[in-house]
């Protein structure tokens, strides 16, 4: 018999189906922050959400592709603003 966790769902552990609401919540937090403060940086989003740099970049990039945010600036000076 194979040991390991493949195919076993542990109670209280999020599965793939549970990830979309979490991502949507994170995006809503970013939108609220930008609407109140004018912009957000990757660093601000990362610290606020408690996520890794790569995860934060991916979420912000998705939001740009979805037409929710605009990019201003390059590299470390990059800011994300609400698309009007």
C-alpha positions, 0 to 999 in steps of 0.5 A: 500500500502506498503511503502519503497524502495524495488523494487524501483530504484532511479536514480543515485543509483548503483544497484547489476548489477553495483557492478562488474565493481566497484570491478574490478576497485578496484582490478585494483588499488590494482594490480597497487599499488603492481606492483609499490611498491612490496606489499600491506597491508590490511591497505594500501589497506583500506586507499587507497580505503576508504573501511571498513576492512572487505570489503578490506579483502574480496577483497584481499582474492578473489584476492588470490583465483583468483591467482592474489596475494600471501600472505606473513606473518601472521596477522598484518605482512601480505603482499600481493604480485603479483603472478608471 
